[in-house]
Amino acid sequence: MDCIFCKIAAGQIPAKVVYEDEFCLAFHDIAPQAPVHVLLIPKKHIVSAANLAEEDAEIASRLLLAVPKVAKLLPLEEGFRVVSNVGENGGQTVPHLHFHILGGSKLSAVMA
Ligand code: AMP
């Protein structure tokens, strides 16, 4: 699979990993858009949130449940933002489902 995030999940490409479990991996974004910018991905290749299927129910819940764990590790007690871009109009550049977890300062209210 020629997917950069699959390669990171497989340990074939280095990343600054902050959290890992059976289903998910979280690592620092290579081009941070906030003082703290981490990407949380499922280890399984799922293209985007638009491609989640019933069979992914456990992965989807594990991914969401990993959010507070990652936030606690960073730490981001004062709040953070979770964003998942979907497809071309959503601004998605890597076609492997990921949550951007952004924080470390007060973020602007408006989303680009
Ligand atoms: P998106 O544009 O929503 O698909 O987000 C993709 C994100 O992946 C961007 O914020 C990139 O900076 C980030 N990214 C791309 N390649 C890497 C990499 N090798 N390691 C960490 N983050 C990456």
Residues whose N, C-alpha, C, O or C-beta is under 5 A from the ligand:
A	BS01	AMP	H28 D29 I30 A31 N85 G91 Q92 T93 V94
